[in-house]
Amino acid sequence: MKLIGFFNRDGGTFRTTDMAAYEKRAEQVFRDAGHDFEAVVVEGRNIVSAMERAARRDDIDGIVAGGGDGTISAAAAIAWKSGVALGVIPAGTMNLFARSLRLPLDIWQTLSVLATGAVDNVDIGSANGRAFVHQFSAGLHARMVRYRNGYTYRSRIGKMSASTRAAFGVIANPPEFDVDFEAGDIRERRHVSAISVSNNPFGANALLYADSLRSGELGFYTAKPLRPLGVARLAIDMLRGRVRENADVMVMHAPEVHLHFPKLRQLANCVMDGELLPLERDVTLKVHAGELKVMVREGTAASVAREGAVDSVAI
C-alpha cells in the first residue's frame, strides 16, 4: 500500500517522544513490510489540513494518524469521506478508538502491528453529517468538558487532573433539560441530565468504549434528572463498567436516532469525540455500517467474525 503517516507532535505521548527517531522507525517498519510509506511530523493546528490534502491524492491507499482522540476522529472523518484506509497510532490520553480496534496502546509496538496487519471494515457514526468514531453527548459530559477546558494543563497527567476537578464541579451542579427523541419505533419526550449516543454500544468497561465496531447500531443512553448523589452514583457505576445496571439510565440500540431540544439555551454545548461544540436544536445521528476502512492486527477480523460476519483483506 502507498501510505502517508501524520504524527501530531502536540499529541499526548508524542510530546515526550524523540519524534525524529519515531519518524525514522515508522518509515523503516512499514517499508520492511513492503509498503511505500512516508512519515510527516506536524503541529496540531496543521494536521487536519495536511491529512485532507493527502487524502485528495489519487495515488494514496491510506493515511496513518498518530495523536489523541481528537486527531484520530478527524483522521477517521477524512478517511471515510475519501474512501482510503486509516491506521491509528494511539498517542493520546484515553485512545478509545484504538481500544475498540483492539490495537496495542504502545506507540512503538503499534507500528509493526499495522504494517503487518489487515484492512477491515468497521462502522462510523455521524451527527448531522459530521463524523464521529466514539460518541456524541450532551448534558453532564458537555458540562464537564466545558469546566475542564477552563483549566490550564500541558500534559496527560494535567489533563486527567483537570478532568477530575471538572467532574466534581458537575457533581455539585448537574444540568437538567428536555429532549424529544425518536429511536427505532419509540418516540418520547424526557426530562434528563445526560444524553449519549455512541458508535456501537458501549462495552462493560470503565472508559465506555465499544467492544466491537461492527454491530451496525448506535448505543443510545439517557440519564434521568440527577441530584449530586445520583451523579456520584452514576460516576461510580461508570468506573465499575456497570452503567447498564444504573437505575437512572435508559439504554437503547438503534441504527438512527433523532433528537429535538425544545428549550435549547443559546450557549448550550455538545461533545463529539472529546470536542466541545455548539448544540443544535435538531440532531440526526446515524451509524454507517462497515463504511470505514481501518488497519488492524492480523487475525482481529477473524476473531471478531466469531461474534458476527466480517470481511477482511490482507495487506
SEFI-681080 format. One record per residue (C-alpha): residue in three letters; x, y, z. Coordinates in nm, 4 decimals, m for minus. Layout:
% SEFI-681080
+------+----------+----------+----------+
! rest !     east !    north !       up !
+------+----------+----------+----------+
!  ALA !        X !        Y !        Z !
...
+------+----------+----------+----------+
//
This chain:
% SEFI-681080
+------+----------+----------+----------+
! rest !     east !    north !       up !
+------+----------+----------+----------+
!  MET !   0.0000 !   0.0000 !   0.0000 !
!  LYS !   0.1023 !   0.3598 !  m0.0531 !
!  LEU !   0.0664 !   0.5291 !   0.2850 !
!  ILE !   0.1430 !   0.8623 !   0.4484 !
!  GLY !   0.1812 !   0.8862 !   0.8237 !
!  PHE !   0.0864 !   1.2067 !   1.0072 !
!  PHE !   0.2106 !   1.2371 !   1.3645 !
!  ASN !   0.0771 !   1.5169 !   1.5831 !
!  ARG !   0.3813 !   1.6463 !   1.7708 !
!  ASP !   0.1469 !   1.8147 !   2.0208 !
!  GLY !  m0.0444 !   1.4944 !   2.0998 !
!  GLY !  m0.0076 !   1.3378 !   2.4476 !
!  THR !   0.2654 !   1.0739 !   2.4249 !
!  PHE !   0.4412 !   1.2432 !   2.1326 !
!  ARG !   0.5210 !   1.5473 !   2.3479 !
!  THR !   0.7794 !   1.3413 !   2.5346 !
!  THR !   0.8924 !   1.1300 !   2.2361 !
!  ASP !   1.2010 !   1.1791 !   2.0198 !
!  MET !   0.9972 !   1.2462 !   1.7076 !
!  ALA !   1.2928 !   1.2284 !   1.4690 !
!  ALA !   1.3668 !   0.8772 !   1.5951 !
!  TYR !   0.9999 !   0.7791 !   1.5816 !
!  GLU !   0.9594 !   0.9091 !   1.2266 !
!  LYS !   1.2658 !   0.7114 !   1.1163 !
!  ARG !   1.1459 !   0.3946 !   1.2897 !
!  ALA !   0.7978 !   0.4219 !   1.1374 !
!  GLU !   0.9339 !   0.4529 !   0.7862 !
!  GLN !   1.1642 !   0.1548 !   0.8399 !
!  VAL !   0.8902 !  m0.0707 !   0.9828 !
!  PHE !   0.6382 !  m0.0002 !   0.7063 !
!  ARG !   0.8928 !  m0.0223 !   0.4271 !
!  ASP !   1.0299 !  m0.3503 !   0.5629 !
!  ALA !   0.6736 !  m0.4827 !   0.5434 !
!  GLY !   0.6578 !  m0.3898 !   0.1748 !
!  HIS !   0.4682 !  m0.0593 !   0.1884 !
!  ASP !   0.5503 !   0.2712 !   0.0217 !
!  PHE !   0.5482 !   0.4857 !   0.3349 !
!  GLU !   0.6290 !   0.8471 !   0.4137 !
!  ALA !   0.6121 !   0.9898 !   0.7660 !
!  VAL !   0.5415 !   1.3545 !   0.8459 !
!  VAL !   0.5561 !   1.5178 !   1.1899 !
!  VAL !   0.3022 !   1.8023 !   1.2028 !
!  GLU !   0.1972 !   2.0585 !   1.4608 !
!  GLY !  m0.1518 !   2.0027 !   1.5968 !
!  ARG !  m0.3012 !   2.3130 !   1.4352 !
!  ASN !  m0.1888 !   2.1971 !   1.0886 !
!  ILE !  m0.2507 !   1.8231 !   1.0973 !
!  VAL !  m0.6110 !   1.8188 !   0.9746 !
!  SER !  m0.5399 !   2.0292 !   0.6660 !
!  ALA !  m0.2317 !   1.8159 !   0.5925 !
!  MET !  m0.4361 !   1.4946 !   0.6081 !
!  GLU !  m0.7096 !   1.6448 !   0.3906 !
!  ARG !  m0.4579 !   1.7371 !   0.1210 !
!  ALA !  m0.3096 !   1.3877 !   0.1244 !
!  ALA !  m0.6490 !   1.2161 !   0.1088 !
!  ARG !  m0.7357 !   1.4104 !  m0.2087 !
!  ARG !  m0.4442 !   1.2491 !  m0.3928 !
!  ASP !  m0.5410 !   0.9652 !  m0.6267 !
!  ASP !  m0.2234 !   0.7659 !  m0.5557 !
!  ILE !  m0.2798 !   0.7203 !  m0.1778 !
!  ASP !  m0.4232 !   0.3976 !  m0.0348 !
!  GLY !  m0.4359 !   0.5127 !   0.3249 !
!  ILE !  m0.3267 !   0.7509 !   0.5986 !
!  VAL !  m0.1718 !   0.6577 !   0.9321 !
!  ALA !  m0.2622 !   0.9094 !   1.2022 !
!  GLY !  m0.0835 !   0.9447 !   1.5336 !
!  GLY !  m0.2246 !   1.1577 !   1.8141 !
!  GLY !  m0.5038 !   1.1875 !   2.0666 !
!  ASP !  m0.8702 !   1.1040 !   2.0201 !
!  GLY !  m0.9379 !   1.4392 !   1.8513 !
!  THR !  m0.6707 !   1.3788 !   1.5883 !
!  ILE !  m0.7909 !   1.0233 !   1.5300 !
!  SER !  m1.1530 !   1.1348 !   1.4984 !
!  ALA !  m1.0580 !   1.3946 !   1.2374 !
!  ALA !  m0.8482 !   1.1392 !   1.0505 !
!  ALA !  m1.1377 !   0.8904 !   1.0519 !
!  ALA !  m1.3733 !   1.1502 !   0.9053 !
!  ILE !  m1.1245 !   1.2254 !   0.6284 !
!  ALA !  m1.0599 !   0.8575 !   0.5538 !
!  TRP !  m1.4349 !   0.7829 !   0.5486 !
!  LYS !  m1.5181 !   1.0630 !   0.3059 !
!  SER !  m1.2185 !   0.9841 !   0.0850 !
!  GLY !  m1.2563 !   0.6056 !   0.0883 !
!  VAL !  m0.8972 !   0.5420 !   0.1985 !
!  ALA !  m0.7805 !   0.3176 !   0.4811 !
!  LEU !  m0.6975 !   0.4556 !   0.8261 !
!  GLY !  m0.4169 !   0.3409 !   1.0534 !
!  VAL !  m0.4325 !   0.4531 !   1.4171 !
!  ILE !  m0.1293 !   0.5291 !   1.6364 !
!  PRO !  m0.2691 !   0.5795 !   1.9913 !
!  ALA !  m0.0728 !   0.8740 !   2.1304 !
!  GLY !  m0.3468 !   1.0355 !   2.3380 !
!  THR !  m0.4841 !   1.0125 !   2.6908 !
!  MET !  m0.7711 !   0.7643 !   2.6510 !
!  ASN !  m0.7176 !   0.6235 !   2.2993 !
!  LEU !  m1.0759 !   0.4989 !   2.2893 !
!  PHE !  m1.0991 !   0.4175 !   1.9185 !
!  ALA !  m0.7710 !   0.2252 !   1.9307 !
!  ARG !  m0.9088 !   0.0205 !   2.2205 !
!  SER !  m1.2209 !  m0.0638 !   2.0211 !
!  LEU !  m0.9973 !  m0.1738 !   1.7315 !
!  ARG !  m0.8008 !  m0.3941 !   1.9760 !
!  LEU !  m0.4732 !  m0.2250 !   1.8898 !
!  PRO !  m0.1797 !  m0.2158 !   2.1318 !
!  LEU !  m0.1514 !   0.1135 !   2.3183 !
!  ASP !   0.2276 !   0.1305 !   2.2908 !
!  ILE !   0.3131 !   0.3709 !   2.0076 !
!  TRP !   0.6239 !   0.1726 !   1.9057 !
!  GLN !   0.4556 !  m0.1664 !   1.9081 !
!  THR !   0.1589 !  m0.0416 !   1.7061 !
!  LEU !   0.3831 !   0.0356 !   1.4089 !
!  SER !   0.4635 !  m0.3288 !   1.3369 !
!  VAL !   0.1046 !  m0.4373 !   1.4113 !
!  LEU !  m0.0327 !  m0.2002 !   1.1472 !
!  ALA !   0.2429 !  m0.2668 !   0.8959 !
!  THR !   0.1875 !  m0.6437 !   0.9024 !
!  GLY !  m0.1863 !  m0.6352 !   0.9658 !
!  ALA !  m0.5050 !  m0.6288 !   0.7612 !
!  VAL !  m0.7609 !  m0.3810 !   0.6334 !
!  ASP !  m1.1044 !  m0.4311 !   0.7885 !
!  ASN !  m1.4384 !  m0.2529 !   0.7503 !
!  VAL !  m1.5984 !  m0.1055 !   1.0648 !
!  ASP !  m1.8870 !   0.1267 !   1.1485 !
!  ILE !  m1.8655 !   0.5032 !   1.1830 !
!  GLY !  m2.1281 !   0.7392 !   1.3237 !
!  SER !  m2.2450 !   1.0831 !   1.2144 !
!  ALA !  m2.4381 !   1.3689 !   1.3754 !
!  ASN !  m2.5999 !   1.5995 !   1.1202 !
!  GLY !  m2.3439 !   1.4706 !   0.8729 !
!  ARG !  m2.0387 !   1.5247 !   1.0938 !
!  ALA !  m1.8492 !   1.2013 !   1.1548 !
!  PHE !  m1.7672 !   1.0589 !   1.4953 !
!  VAL !  m1.5969 !   0.7334 !   1.5919 !
!  HIS !  m1.6750 !   0.7278 !   1.9647 !
!  GLN !  m1.9725 !   0.9311 !   2.0876 !
!  PHE !  m2.1966 !   1.2342 !   2.0752 !
!  SER !  m2.3105 !   1.3600 !   2.4160 !
!  ALA !  m2.4993 !   1.6445 !   2.5809 !
!  GLY !  m2.5680 !   1.7372 !   2.9408 !
!  LEU !  m2.3335 !   1.6040 !   3.2096 !
!  HIS !  m2.0430 !   1.5235 !   2.9781 !
!  ALA !  m2.0625 !   1.8514 !   2.7885 !
!  ARG !  m2.0683 !   2.0490 !   3.1136 !
!  MET !  m1.7669 !   1.8550 !   3.2434 !
!  VAL !  m1.5671 !   1.9226 !   2.9254 !
!  ARG !  m1.6599 !   2.2914 !   2.9425 !
!  TYR !  m1.5400 !   2.3065 !   3.3035 !
!  ARG !  m1.2226 !   2.1154 !   3.2158 !
!  ASN !  m1.1429 !   2.3473 !   2.9278 !
!  GLY !  m1.1440 !   2.6341 !   3.1743 !
!  TYR !  m0.8376 !   2.4881 !   3.3465 !
!  THR !  m0.4809 !   2.5071 !   3.2191 !
!  TYR !  m0.2908 !   2.1813 !   3.1640 !
!  ARG !   0.0069 !   2.0828 !   2.9494 !
!  SER !   0.0423 !   1.7088 !   2.9997 !
!  ARG !  m0.1583 !   1.3885 !   3.0157 !
!  ILE !  m0.1442 !   1.3961 !   3.3958 !
!  GLY !  m0.2512 !   1.7595 !   3.3943 !
!  LYS !  m0.5481 !   1.6789 !   3.1699 !
!  MET !  m0.6546 !   1.3938 !   3.3976 !
!  SER !  m0.6280 !   1.6223 !   3.6995 !
!  ALA !  m0.8347 !   1.8901 !   3.5255 !
!  SER !  m1.0947 !   1.6266 !   3.4331 !
!  THR !  m1.1199 !   1.5163 !   3.7956 !
!  ARG !  m1.1718 !   1.8752 !   3.9142 !
!  ALA !  m1.4337 !   1.9275 !   3.6429 !
!  ALA !  m1.6135 !   1.6068 !   3.7411 !
!  PHE !  m1.6510 !   1.7283 !   4.0988 !
!  GLY !  m1.7871 !   2.0566 !   3.9641 !
!  VAL !  m2.0529 !   1.8730 !   3.7620 !
!  ILE !  m2.1478 !   1.6545 !   4.0597 !
!  ALA !  m2.2196 !   1.9718 !   4.2560 !
!  ASN !  m2.4124 !   2.1346 !   3.9704 !
!  PRO !  m2.5748 !   1.8798 !   3.7346 !
!  PRO !  m2.7752 !   2.0069 !   3.4359 !
!  GLU !  m3.1394 !   1.9277 !   3.3512 !
!  PHE !  m3.3154 !   1.9709 !   3.0161 !
!  ASP !  m3.5924 !   1.8356 !   2.7933 !
!  VAL !  m3.5396 !   1.6238 !   2.4826 !
!  ASP !  m3.7763 !   1.4748 !   2.2275 !
!  PHE !  m3.6290 !   1.1640 !   2.0701 !
!  GLU !  m3.7078 !   0.9039 !   1.8096 !
!  ALA !  m3.5138 !   0.5776 !   1.8184 !
!  GLY !  m3.6478 !   0.2865 !   1.6196 !
!  ASP !  m4.0215 !   0.2645 !   1.6863 !
!  ILE !  m4.0060 !   0.4674 !   2.0076 !
!  ARG !  m4.0896 !   0.8388 !   2.0290 !
!  GLU !  m4.0818 !   1.0139 !   2.3646 !
!  ARG !  m4.0141 !   1.3390 !   2.5457 !
!  ARG !  m3.7908 !   1.3042 !   2.8507 !
!  HIS !  m3.6530 !   1.5350 !   3.1155 !
!  VAL !  m3.2882 !   1.4317 !   3.1558 !
!  SER !  m2.9460 !   1.5226 !   3.2885 !
!  ALA !  m2.7455 !   1.3457 !   3.0202 !
!  ILE !  m2.7633 !   1.2026 !   2.6695 !
!  SER !  m2.5011 !   0.9905 !   2.4980 !
!  VAL !  m2.5118 !   0.8317 !   2.1541 !
!  SER !  m2.2213 !   0.6009 !   2.0775 !
!  ASN !  m2.0816 !   0.4450 !   1.7618 !
!  ASN !  m2.1871 !   0.0893 !   1.8568 !
!  PRO !  m2.2984 !   0.0122 !   2.2134 !
!  PHE !  m2.0504 !   0.0607 !   2.4966 !
!  GLY !  m1.8874 !  m0.2486 !   2.6392 !
!  ALA !  m1.8645 !  m0.3343 !   3.0095 !
!  ASN !  m1.5544 !  m0.1218 !   3.0734 !
!  ALA !  m1.4756 !   0.1849 !   3.2819 !
!  LEU !  m1.3747 !   0.4022 !   2.9850 !
!  LEU !  m1.7021 !   0.3457 !   2.7962 !
!  TYR !  m1.5745 !   0.2325 !   2.4575 !
!  ALA !  m1.7312 !  m0.0204 !   2.2218 !
!  ASP !  m1.6054 !  m0.3784 !   2.2371 !
!  SER !  m1.6953 !  m0.4188 !   1.8698 !
!  LEU !  m1.7486 !  m0.1683 !   1.5880 !
!  ARG !  m1.9449 !  m0.3997 !   1.3648 !
!  SER !  m2.2983 !  m0.4189 !   1.5092 !
!  GLY !  m2.4499 !  m0.1622 !   1.2728 !
!  GLU !  m2.6207 !   0.0076 !   1.5670 !
!  LEU !  m2.5844 !   0.3160 !   1.7823 !
!  GLY !  m2.5886 !   0.2920 !   2.1577 !
!  PHE !  m2.8420 !   0.5430 !   2.2939 !
!  TYR !  m2.8238 !   0.6349 !   2.6622 !
!  THR !  m3.0177 !   0.8874 !   2.8702 !
!  ALA !  m2.9966 !   0.9621 !   3.2428 !
!  LYS !  m3.2915 !   1.0871 !   3.4461 !
!  PRO !  m3.2642 !   1.4277 !   3.6192 !
!  LEU !  m2.9961 !   1.3751 !   3.8813 !
!  ARG !  m2.9085 !   1.5360 !   4.2106 !
!  PRO !  m2.5432 !   1.5401 !   4.3286 !
!  LEU !  m2.5717 !   1.1998 !   4.4973 !
!  GLY !  m2.7220 !   1.0496 !   4.1825 !
!  VAL !  m2.4389 !   1.1892 !   3.9690 !
!  ALA !  m2.1868 !   1.0422 !   4.2127 !
!  ARG !  m2.3563 !   0.7009 !   4.1919 !
!  LEU !  m2.3511 !   0.7185 !   3.8128 !
!  ALA !  m1.9801 !   0.8063 !   3.8163 !
!  ILE !  m1.9080 !   0.5081 !   4.0396 !
!  ASP !  m2.1058 !   0.2747 !   3.8118 !
!  MET !  m1.9112 !   0.4095 !   3.5137 !
!  LEU !  m1.5817 !   0.3353 !   3.6879 !
!  ARG !  m1.7063 !  m0.0161 !   3.7581 !
!  GLY !  m1.8173 !  m0.0665 !   3.3980 !
!  ARG !  m2.1791 !  m0.1093 !   3.5122 !
!  VAL !  m2.3639 !   0.1817 !   3.3545 !
!  ARG !  m2.6350 !  m0.0514 !   3.2261 !
!  GLU !  m2.7125 !  m0.1538 !   3.5833 !
!  ASN !  m2.7723 !   0.2043 !   3.6997 !
!  ALA !  m3.1446 !   0.2523 !   3.7665 !
!  ASP !  m3.1350 !   0.6120 !   3.6367 !
!  VAL !  m3.0004 !   0.5167 !   3.2923 !
!  MET !  m3.2129 !   0.4130 !   2.9940 !
!  VAL !  m3.0326 !   0.2086 !   2.7276 !
!  MET !  m3.1485 !   0.1536 !   2.3687 !
!  HIS !  m2.9902 !   0.0381 !   2.0431 !
!  ALA !  m3.0922 !   0.1739 !   1.7024 !
!  PRO !  m2.9296 !   0.2438 !   1.3645 !
!  GLU !  m3.0629 !   0.6002 !   1.3726 !
!  VAL !  m3.1610 !   0.8437 !   1.6494 !
!  HIS !  m3.3345 !   1.1815 !   1.6112 !
!  LEU !  m3.3072 !   1.4402 !   1.8899 !
!  HIS !  m3.5001 !   1.7649 !   1.9345 !
!  PHE !  m3.4283 !   2.0100 !   2.2148 !
!  PRO !  m3.7438 !   2.2213 !   2.2604 !
!  LYS !  m3.5956 !   2.4659 !   2.5114 !
!  LEU !  m3.2399 !   2.4935 !   2.3818 !
!  ARG !  m3.0282 !   2.7538 !   2.5583 !
!  GLN !  m2.8347 !   2.9868 !   2.3308 !
!  LEU !  m2.4942 !   2.8754 !   2.4602 !
!  ALA !  m2.5741 !   2.5038 !   2.5015 !
!  ASN !  m2.2964 !   2.2643 !   2.4075 !
!  CYS !  m2.2466 !   1.9063 !   2.2979 !
!  VAL !  m1.9340 !   1.6931 !   2.2806 !
!  MET !  m1.8282 !   1.4901 !   1.9798 !
!  ASP !  m1.5246 !   1.2662 !   2.0251 !
!  GLY !  m1.3997 !   1.4933 !   2.3030 !
!  GLU !  m1.4509 !   1.8232 !   2.1166 !
!  LEU !  m1.6862 !   2.0803 !   2.2682 !
!  LEU !  m1.9248 !   2.2166 !   2.0026 !
!  PRO !  m2.2440 !   2.4252 !   1.9897 !
!  LEU !  m2.5538 !   2.2082 !   2.0339 !
!  GLU !  m2.8064 !   2.2305 !   1.7506 !
!  ARG !  m3.1803 !   2.2241 !   1.8226 !
!  ASP !  m3.2305 !   1.9184 !   1.5984 !
!  VAL !  m2.9729 !   1.6429 !   1.5643 !
!  THR !  m2.9948 !   1.3339 !   1.3438 !
!  LEU !  m2.7493 !   1.0610 !   1.4378 !
!  LYS !  m2.6775 !   0.7644 !   1.2122 !
!  VAL !  m2.4468 !   0.4662 !   1.2058 !
!  HIS !  m2.2837 !   0.3941 !   0.8699 !
!  ALA !  m2.2288 !   0.0203 !   0.8847 !
!  GLY !  m1.8949 !  m0.1031 !   0.7518 !
!  GLU !  m1.8146 !   0.2224 !   0.5720 !
!  LEU !  m1.4805 !   0.2995 !   0.7405 !
!  LYS !  m1.1720 !   0.1080 !   0.6294 !
!  VAL !  m0.9211 !   0.0600 !   0.9125 !
!  MET !  m0.5879 !  m0.1135 !   0.9549 !
!  VAL !  m0.5976 !  m0.3727 !   1.2325 !
!  ARG !  m0.3875 !  m0.6516 !   1.3767 !
!  GLU !  m0.3781 !  m0.9564 !   1.1515 !
!  GLY !  m0.6343 !  m1.2022 !   1.2804 !
!  THR !  m0.8526 !  m0.9424 !   1.4524 !
!  ALA !  m1.1233 !  m0.9689 !   1.1889 !
!  ALA !  m1.1222 !  m1.3478 !   1.2143 !
!  SER !  m1.1687 !  m1.3384 !   1.5905 !
!  VAL !  m1.4488 !  m1.0830 !   1.5652 !
!  ALA !  m1.6087 !  m1.2881 !   1.2879 !
!  ARG !  m1.6945 !  m1.5445 !   1.5510 !
!  GLU !  m1.9175 !  m1.2753 !   1.7030 !
!  GLY !  m2.0547 !  m1.1614 !   1.3641 !
!  ALA !  m1.9713 !  m1.1810 !   0.9950 !
!  VAL !  m1.6669 !  m0.9711 !   0.8985 !
!  ASP !  m1.4817 !  m0.9230 !   0.5719 !
!  SER !  m1.1071 !  m0.8645 !   0.5801 !
!  VAL !  m0.8459 !  m0.8058 !   0.3134 !
!  ALA !  m0.4816 !  m0.8861 !   0.3869 !
!  ILE !  m0.2261 !  m0.6155 !   0.3285 !
+------+----------+----------+----------+
//
